[in-house]
Amino acid sequence: MKQASKKEDTKQRILDEALRLFSQSGYDAVSVERIASAVGIKAPSLYKHFKSKQEIFEAIVAETYRRYDTFTDGIDVHVSESKADEKVFDGISEEMLAKKVRQLIEYSLHDEYVSRFRRMMTIEQFRNAEFAAMYSERYLERLVRYHAGLFRALIKSGTIIGEDPDTLALEYVAPVVLMVEICDRQPEREAECLNRLEAHVRNFYRTYSPHMVKTAEKRGGKRDG
Protein backbone atom coordinates (compact mmCIF):
# COMPACT_ATOMS: atom_id res chain seq x y z
CA MET A 1 0.00 0.00 0.00
CA LYS A 2 2.80 2.42 0.96
CA GLN A 3 4.71 1.54 -2.21
CA ALA A 4 1.70 2.36 -4.39
CA SER A 5 1.19 5.64 -2.53
CA LYS A 6 4.81 6.62 -3.09
CA LYS A 7 4.53 5.77 -6.79
CA GLU A 8 1.43 7.93 -7.19
CA ASP A 9 3.14 10.76 -5.31
CA THR A 10 6.12 10.63 -7.67
CA LYS A 11 3.81 10.55 -10.68
CA GLN A 12 1.97 13.64 -9.44
CA ARG A 13 5.24 15.46 -8.75
CA ILE A 14 6.33 14.74 -12.31
CA LEU A 15 3.14 16.35 -13.62
CA ASP A 16 3.44 19.32 -11.27
CA GLU A 17 7.07 20.04 -12.14
CA ALA A 18 6.52 19.47 -15.85
CA LEU A 19 3.63 21.94 -15.90
CA ARG A 20 5.64 24.49 -13.92
CA LEU A 21 8.51 24.25 -16.41
CA PHE A 22 6.23 24.23 -19.45
CA SER A 23 4.46 27.38 -18.21
CA GLN A 24 7.81 29.14 -17.76
CA SER A 25 9.80 28.02 -20.79
CA GLY A 26 7.30 26.43 -23.16
CA TYR A 27 6.73 22.79 -24.01
CA ASP A 28 9.40 22.40 -26.69
CA ALA A 29 12.13 24.00 -24.58
CA VAL A 30 11.78 21.53 -21.70
CA SER A 31 13.40 18.11 -21.94
CA VAL A 32 12.50 14.93 -20.08
CA GLU A 33 15.88 15.15 -18.35
CA ARG A 34 15.05 18.63 -17.07
CA ILE A 35 11.71 17.46 -15.72
CA ALA A 36 13.35 14.50 -14.00
CA SER A 37 15.98 16.76 -12.44
CA ALA A 38 13.30 19.12 -11.09
CA VAL A 39 11.54 16.14 -9.48
CA GLY A 40 14.82 14.82 -8.06
CA ILE A 41 15.00 11.61 -10.05
CA LYS A 42 16.86 10.32 -13.11
CA ALA A 43 15.32 10.21 -16.58
CA PRO A 44 15.14 6.37 -16.61
CA SER A 45 13.10 6.52 -13.40
CA LEU A 46 10.72 9.02 -14.97
CA TYR A 47 10.10 6.65 -17.88
CA LYS A 48 8.73 4.12 -15.37
CA HIS A 49 5.80 6.49 -14.89
CA PHE A 50 5.43 8.04 -18.36
CA LYS A 51 6.59 6.69 -21.71
CA SER A 52 7.29 10.11 -23.21
CA LYS A 53 7.01 13.87 -22.79
CA GLN A 54 3.88 13.74 -24.93
CA GLU A 55 2.30 11.32 -22.46
CA ILE A 56 3.18 13.70 -19.62
CA PHE A 57 1.49 16.52 -21.51
CA GLU A 58 -1.63 14.44 -22.16
CA ALA A 59 -1.83 13.60 -18.44
CA ILE A 60 -1.52 17.31 -17.61
CA VAL A 61 -4.37 18.12 -20.01
CA ALA A 62 -6.59 15.46 -18.42
CA GLU A 63 -5.76 16.64 -14.89
CA THR A 64 -6.42 20.29 -15.76
CA TYR A 65 -9.80 19.49 -17.29
CA ARG A 66 -10.69 17.29 -14.30
CA ARG A 67 -9.88 20.04 -11.81
CA TYR A 68 -11.82 22.67 -13.73
CA ASP A 69 -14.84 20.44 -14.21
CA THR A 70 -14.86 19.50 -10.51
CA PHE A 71 -14.89 23.16 -9.50
CA THR A 72 -17.56 24.20 -11.99
CA ASP A 73 -19.76 21.27 -11.01
CA GLY A 74 -19.55 22.56 -7.44
CA ILE A 75 -21.13 25.89 -8.40
CA ASP A 76 -23.69 24.36 -10.80
CA VAL A 77 -22.02 25.53 -13.98
CA HIS A 78 -21.09 23.00 -16.67
CA VAL A 79 -19.16 24.85 -19.35
CA SER A 80 -18.88 21.72 -21.47
CA GLU A 81 -22.65 21.23 -21.77
CA SER A 82 -25.07 24.16 -22.07
CA LYS A 83 -28.19 21.99 -21.68
CA ALA A 84 -27.09 21.09 -18.16
CA ASP A 85 -27.17 24.79 -17.23
CA GLU A 86 -30.43 25.90 -18.79
CA LYS A 87 -32.38 25.51 -15.54
CA VAL A 88 -29.58 27.14 -13.53
CA PHE A 89 -29.69 30.33 -15.59
CA ASP A 90 -33.43 30.37 -16.34
CA GLY A 91 -34.57 33.22 -14.12
CA ILE A 92 -31.22 33.73 -12.38
CA SER A 93 -30.91 37.04 -10.54
CA GLU A 94 -28.41 39.71 -11.51
CA GLU A 95 -26.59 39.28 -8.19
CA MET A 96 -26.27 35.51 -8.55
CA LEU A 97 -25.04 35.79 -12.14
CA ALA A 98 -22.38 38.31 -11.13
CA LYS A 99 -21.36 36.05 -8.24
CA LYS A 100 -21.00 32.93 -10.39
CA VAL A 101 -18.94 34.73 -13.03
CA ARG A 102 -16.61 36.15 -10.36
CA GLN A 103 -16.19 32.70 -8.83
CA LEU A 104 -15.26 31.23 -12.21
CA ILE A 105 -12.77 33.95 -13.05
CA GLU A 106 -11.12 33.98 -9.64
CA TYR A 107 -10.74 30.21 -9.78
CA SER A 108 -9.24 30.37 -13.28
CA LEU A 109 -6.77 33.02 -12.15
CA HIS A 110 -5.75 31.53 -8.81
CA ASP A 111 -5.84 27.77 -9.23
CA GLU A 112 -2.16 27.12 -9.82
CA TYR A 113 -2.70 24.15 -12.11
CA VAL A 114 -5.32 25.82 -14.32
CA SER A 115 -3.41 29.11 -14.45
CA ARG A 116 -0.11 27.45 -15.39
CA PHE A 117 -1.80 25.35 -18.06
CA ARG A 118 -3.34 28.45 -19.65
CA ARG A 119 0.01 30.24 -19.63
CA MET A 120 1.72 27.25 -21.20
CA MET A 121 -0.88 27.21 -23.96
CA THR A 122 -0.48 30.96 -24.46
CA ILE A 123 3.26 30.51 -25.02
CA GLU A 124 2.96 27.50 -27.32
CA GLN A 125 0.07 28.70 -29.48
CA PHE A 126 2.52 30.58 -31.72
CA ARG A 127 5.00 27.71 -32.01
CA ASN A 128 2.86 24.64 -32.45
CA ALA A 129 -0.20 24.26 -34.68
CA GLU A 130 -1.64 21.52 -32.46
CA PHE A 131 -1.35 23.71 -29.38
CA ALA A 132 -2.85 26.66 -31.25
CA ALA A 133 -5.89 24.61 -32.23
CA MET A 134 -6.27 23.31 -28.68
CA TYR A 135 -6.01 26.84 -27.25
CA SER A 136 -8.65 28.16 -29.66
CA GLU A 137 -10.98 25.27 -28.88
CA ARG A 138 -10.54 25.32 -25.11
CA TYR A 139 -10.49 29.03 -24.36
CA LEU A 140 -12.40 30.60 -27.23
CA GLU A 141 -14.60 28.38 -29.38
CA ARG A 142 -15.86 26.18 -26.54
CA LEU A 143 -16.92 29.21 -24.49
CA VAL A 144 -18.69 30.82 -27.43
CA ARG A 145 -20.39 27.54 -28.38
CA TYR A 146 -21.53 26.95 -24.79
CA HIS A 147 -22.98 30.44 -24.38
CA ALA A 148 -24.62 30.36 -27.81
CA GLY A 149 -26.40 27.14 -26.86
CA LEU A 150 -27.40 28.56 -23.49
CA PHE A 151 -28.65 31.83 -24.96
CA ARG A 152 -30.56 29.98 -27.66
CA ALA A 153 -32.49 28.08 -24.99
CA LEU A 154 -33.01 31.19 -22.82
CA ILE A 155 -34.29 33.21 -25.78
CA LYS A 156 -36.75 30.42 -26.57
CA SER A 157 -38.01 30.35 -22.97
CA GLY A 158 -38.33 34.14 -22.87
CA THR A 159 -35.71 34.52 -20.12
CA ILE A 160 -33.65 36.87 -22.28
CA ILE A 161 -34.41 38.86 -25.41
CA GLY A 162 -32.43 38.57 -28.64
CA GLU A 163 -32.53 37.18 -32.15
CA ASP A 164 -29.03 35.88 -32.81
CA PRO A 165 -27.60 33.74 -29.97
CA ASP A 166 -24.28 33.25 -31.78
CA THR A 167 -23.60 36.99 -31.98
CA LEU A 168 -24.89 37.42 -28.43
CA ALA A 169 -22.38 34.82 -27.26
CA LEU A 170 -19.50 36.69 -28.91
CA GLU A 171 -20.65 39.92 -27.31
CA TYR A 172 -20.73 38.30 -23.89
CA VAL A 173 -17.57 36.17 -24.04
CA ALA A 174 -15.11 38.63 -25.62
CA PRO A 175 -14.75 40.94 -22.56
CA VAL A 176 -14.40 37.92 -20.27
CA VAL A 177 -11.50 36.52 -22.29
CA LEU A 178 -9.93 39.98 -22.52
CA MET A 179 -10.01 40.55 -18.75
CA VAL A 180 -8.44 37.14 -18.05
CA GLU A 181 -5.66 37.80 -20.55
CA ILE A 182 -4.91 41.18 -18.99
CA CYS A 183 -4.73 39.57 -15.53
CA ASP A 184 -2.35 36.90 -16.84
CA ARG A 185 -0.01 39.59 -18.17
CA GLN A 186 -0.53 42.11 -15.37
CA PRO A 187 -1.66 40.40 -12.14
CA GLU A 188 -1.58 43.72 -10.30
CA ARG A 189 -4.63 44.80 -12.34
CA GLU A 190 -6.82 41.95 -11.12
CA ALA A 191 -9.10 44.08 -8.92
CA GLU A 192 -9.65 46.54 -11.76
CA CYS A 193 -10.39 43.75 -14.25
CA LEU A 194 -12.81 41.98 -11.90
CA ASN A 195 -14.70 45.23 -11.35
CA ARG A 196 -14.87 45.90 -15.08
CA LEU A 197 -15.98 42.34 -15.70
CA GLU A 198 -18.74 42.63 -13.10
CA ALA A 199 -19.91 45.86 -14.74
CA HIS A 200 -20.00 44.04 -18.10
CA VAL A 201 -22.04 41.14 -16.68
CA ARG A 202 -24.53 43.47 -14.98
CA ASN A 203 -24.89 45.60 -18.10
CA PHE A 204 -25.45 42.50 -20.23
CA TYR A 205 -28.10 41.26 -17.79
CA ARG A 206 -29.93 44.59 -17.73
CA THR A 207 -29.77 44.92 -21.50
CA TYR A 208 -31.17 41.49 -22.38
CA SER A 209 -33.44 40.67 -19.44
CA PRO A 210 -37.07 41.37 -20.50
CA HIS A 211 -37.93 42.48 -16.97
CA MET A 212 -35.08 44.97 -16.82
CA VAL A 213 -35.82 46.27 -20.32
CA LYS A 214 -39.49 46.87 -19.48
CA THR A 215 -38.52 48.63 -16.26
CA ALA A 216 -36.11 50.89 -18.12
CA GLU A 217 -38.74 51.68 -20.75
CA LYS A 218 -41.27 52.62 -18.05
CA ARG A 219 -38.75 54.88 -16.34
CA GLY A 220 -37.89 56.45 -19.68
CA GLY A 221 -41.57 57.04 -20.38
CA LYS A 222 -42.07 58.75 -17.06
CA ARG A 223 -39.14 61.03 -17.68
CA ASP A 224 -40.42 61.90 -21.12
CA GLY A 225 -43.87 62.66 -19.69
MODA-V255396 format. One record per backbone hydrogen bond with DSSP energy under -1.0 kcal/mol. NH is the residue of the N-H (numbers start at 0). CO is the residue of the C=O. E is the energy in kcal/mol with one decimal. If there is no record, write none. Layout:
nh = {NH | NH}
co = {CO | CO}
e = {E | E}
//
This chain:
nh = {4 | 5 | 6 | 7 | 8 | 9 | 10 | 11 | 12 | 13 | 14 | 15 | 16 | 17 | 18 | 19 | 20 | 21 | 22 | 24 | 25 | 29 | 34 | 35 | 36 | 37 | 38 | 39 | 40 | 45 | 46 | 47 | 48 | 49 | 55 | 56 | 57 | 58 | 59 | 60 | 61 | 62 | 63 | 64 | 65 | 66 | 67 | 68 | 69 | 70 | 71 | 72 | 73 | 75 | 76 | 80 | 84 | 88 | 90 | 91 | 96 | 97 | 98 | 99 | 100 | 101 | 102 | 103 | 104 | 105 | 106 | 107 | 108 | 109 | 110 | 114 | 115 | 116 | 117 | 118 | 119 | 120 | 121 | 122 | 123 | 124 | 126 | 127 | 131 | 132 | 133 | 134 | 135 | 136 | 137 | 138 | 139 | 140 | 141 | 143 | 144 | 145 | 146 | 147 | 148 | 149 | 150 | 151 | 152 | 153 | 154 | 155 | 156 | 158 | 159 | 160 | 167 | 168 | 169 | 170 | 171 | 172 | 173 | 176 | 177 | 178 | 179 | 180 | 181 | 182 | 183 | 184 | 185 | 188 | 189 | 192 | 193 | 194 | 195 | 196 | 197 | 198 | 199 | 200 | 201 | 202 | 203 | 204 | 205 | 206 | 207 | 208 | 212 | 213 | 214 | 215 | 216 | 217 | 218 | 219 | 220 | 221 | 222 | 223 | 224}
co = {0 | 1 | 2 | 3 | 4 | 5 | 6 | 7 | 8 | 9 | 10 | 11 | 12 | 13 | 14 | 15 | 16 | 17 | 18 | 20 | 21 | 26 | 30 | 31 | 32 | 33 | 34 | 35 | 35 | 41 | 42 | 44 | 45 | 45 | 51 | 52 | 53 | 54 | 55 | 56 | 57 | 58 | 59 | 60 | 61 | 62 | 63 | 64 | 65 | 66 | 67 | 68 | 69 | 72 | 71 | 77 | 81 | 84 | 88 | 88 | 92 | 93 | 94 | 95 | 96 | 97 | 98 | 99 | 100 | 101 | 102 | 103 | 104 | 105 | 106 | 110 | 111 | 112 | 113 | 114 | 115 | 116 | 117 | 118 | 119 | 120 | 123 | 123 | 127 | 128 | 129 | 130 | 131 | 132 | 133 | 134 | 135 | 135 | 136 | 139 | 140 | 141 | 142 | 143 | 144 | 145 | 146 | 147 | 148 | 149 | 150 | 151 | 152 | 153 | 153 | 207 | 163 | 164 | 165 | 166 | 167 | 168 | 169 | 172 | 173 | 174 | 175 | 176 | 177 | 178 | 179 | 180 | 181 | 185 | 186 | 188 | 189 | 190 | 191 | 192 | 193 | 194 | 195 | 196 | 197 | 198 | 199 | 200 | 201 | 202 | 203 | 204 | 208 | 209 | 210 | 211 | 212 | 213 | 214 | 215 | 216 | 217 | 218 | 219 | 220}
e = {-2.0 | -2.3 | -2.0 | -2.3 | -2.1 | -2.2 | -2.3 | -2.3 | -2.2 | -2.1 | -1.8 | -2.6 | -2.6 | -2.4 | -2.4 | -2.1 | -2.5 | -2.9 | -2.5 | -3.1 | -1.9 | -1.3 | -1.9 | -2.7 | -2.2 | -2.0 | -1.7 | -1.7 | -2.7 | -1.7 | -1.9 | -1.1 | -2.0 | -2.1 | -1.5 | -2.5 | -2.5 | -1.9 | -2.1 | -2.5 | -2.2 | -2.3 | -2.6 | -2.4 | -2.1 | -2.4 | -2.3 | -2.6 | -2.2 | -2.1 | -2.7 | -2.3 | -1.3 | -1.4 | -2.7 | -2.3 | -1.6 | -2.1 | -1.1 | -1.1 | -2.2 | -2.3 | -2.1 | -2.5 | -2.3 | -2.0 | -2.4 | -2.2 | -2.5 | -2.8 | -2.0 | -2.4 | -2.1 | -2.2 | -2.7 | -3.0 | -2.4 | -2.2 | -2.2 | -2.0 | -2.5 | -2.3 | -2.0 | -2.1 | -2.4 | -1.5 | -1.7 | -2.2 | -2.4 | -2.3 | -2.0 | -2.8 | -2.5 | -2.3 | -2.9 | -2.6 | -1.3 | -3.2 | -2.1 | -2.3 | -2.9 | -2.5 | -2.4 | -2.5 | -2.1 | -2.2 | -3.2 | -2.2 | -1.7 | -2.3 | -2.7 | -1.8 | -1.8 | -1.9 | -1.4 | -2.6 | -2.2 | -2.1 | -1.6 | -2.3 | -2.0 | -2.9 | -2.1 | -2.3 | -2.2 | -2.4 | -1.9 | -2.2 | -2.2 | -2.1 | -2.1 | -1.7 | -3.2 | -2.4 | -1.8 | -2.6 | -2.9 | -2.0 | -2.3 | -2.5 | -2.3 | -2.1 | -2.0 | -2.5 | -2.6 | -2.3 | -2.5 | -2.4 | -2.5 | -1.9 | -2.1 | -1.5 | -2.5 | -2.5 | -2.0 | -2.3 | -2.3 | -2.3 | -2.3 | -2.4 | -2.3 | -2.2 | -2.0 | -2.2 | -1.9}
//
